[in-house]
Amino acid sequence: MSALDLPGYTHVYSGKVRDLYAPVGADGEVVPDRLLLVASNRLSAYDWMMSPEIPDKGAVLTRLSLWWFDQLSDLVPNHVVSTDVPEAVGGRAVLVRKLEMLKVEAIARAYLTGGGLEEYREKGSVSGVVLPDGLVDGSKLPEPVFTPTTKAPVGEHDLPMSPAEVEAELGADVAAEVSRLTRAILARGNEIAAQRGILIADTKVEFGVSPDGSGGLVLADEVLTPDSSRFWPAELWEPGHPQPSYDKQFVRDWLTSTDSGWDRKAGGPPPELPAHVVEQTRAKYVEAYERLTGETF
Ligand SMILES: N#Cc1c(N)ncnc1-c1cnn(Cc2cccc(F)c2)c1
């Protein structure tokens, strides 16, 4: 993936599905306190980058994240400065305050699945929180649980952090506040989403602090999107087996069907997605946005 040539900006970093740029002043120097977050139309599934891209995915998830920032503004301040961005990324980019980012992936789980389920089956707990007996894949947890991880270097896996490790990294007070806010954000997200037919099983948020040390925690990155969270269709929720993904199920079903001819275990890249899978996936992102926000994309 090659970075865009955005006049007035310099490319800083590219993740799987998003890219980071820094504004450059008239003097050619990088503006020190701003960043441009650009959401691509790239889709990742089964740890592979899919082709082709999903039209409008970046714009839909950007608008959804902005809507959630607004819904959460009474809980926590955020890093959004402006949506006045270069035309080439219009609608799918946000100008943000540059923060000192905490070195903890702030993850909360409202339903048990994935790595949290694996840890529960091994220990009867997740991230040090003892859970009731008899939970299964997809069980709703009594309340959201904070399950932080490290921010691993590119190509390595994030690792679970114990409460003691989080406190050592952040200090006891900031660690407690990050836990409280992350769980409150997921709880608020589910209060709203459940009424609109979507369950948010878990989510990852990122916090930063102002470089000058003023103020407290600032909610950064993206928030409560299908890329940062597991979205499940509420009407299909049935604990006891893996839940269908709200947004990626069409891709997963096609890739694992005989139609694709792909053998995931063989280790090779997946084939191009057919047009109907691309179109159905785009429609699910738009549907999630419209159901949650009540707005038309
Ligand atoms: N948000 C934010 C943020 C901020 N407000 N200040 C300083 N750094 C970041 C920051 C650094 N990495 N990321 C993750 C990320 C996001 C988008 C695209 C990517 F490629 C990577 C976020």
The ligand as a Tripos MOL2 file, in Angstrom:
@<TRIPOS>MOLECULE
LIG
   22    24     1     0     0
SMALL
NO_CHARGES

@<TRIPOS>ATOM
      1 N1         -5.3580    8.8400   17.4080 N.1       1 LIG1
      2 C1         -4.3550    9.3050   17.6990 C.1       1 LIG1
      3 C2         -3.1060    9.8880   18.0650 C.ar      1 LIG1
      4 C3         -3.0780   11.1810   18.6400 C.ar      1 LIG1
      5 N2         -4.2360   11.8990   18.8110 N.pl3     1 LIG1
      6 N3         -1.8850   11.7120   19.0220 N.ar      1 LIG1
      7 C4         -0.7450   11.0120   18.8320 C.ar      1 LIG1
      8 N4         -0.7150    9.8070   18.2780 N.ar      1 LIG1
      9 C5         -1.8720    9.2180   17.8820 C.ar      1 LIG1
     10 C6         -1.7690    7.8750   17.2860 C.ar      1 LIG1
     11 C7         -0.5920    7.2240   16.9740 C.ar      1 LIG1
     12 N5         -0.8950    6.0060   16.4200 N.ar      1 LIG1
     13 N6         -2.2130    5.8820   16.4310 N.ar      1 LIG1
     14 C8         -2.9160    4.6840   15.9000 C.3       1 LIG1
     15 C9         -3.2080    4.9770   14.4440 C.ar      1 LIG1
     16 C10        -4.3300    5.6880   14.1310 C.ar      1 LIG1
     17 C11        -4.6170    5.9420   12.7880 C.ar      1 LIG1
     18 C12        -3.7840    5.4970   11.7850 C.ar      1 LIG1
     19 C13        -2.6780    4.7980   12.1240 C.ar      1 LIG1
     20 F1         -1.8930    4.3770   11.1310 F         1 LIG1
     21 C14        -2.3650    4.5290   13.4500 C.ar      1 LIG1
     22 C15        -2.7820    6.9950   16.9460 C.ar      1 LIG1
@<TRIPOS>BOND
     1     1     2 3
     2     2     3 1
     3     3     4 ar
     4     3     9 ar
     5     4     5 1
     6     4     6 ar
     7     6     7 ar
     8     7     8 ar
     9     8     9 ar
    10     9    10 1
    11    10    11 ar
    12    10    22 ar
    13    11    12 ar
    14    12    13 ar
    15    13    14 1
    16    13    22 ar
    17    14    15 1
    18    15    16 ar
    19    15    21 ar
    20    16    17 ar
    21    17    18 ar
    22    18    19 ar
    23    19    20 1
    24    19    21 ar
@<TRIPOS>SUBSTRUCTURE
     1 LIG1         1 GROUP 0 **** ****
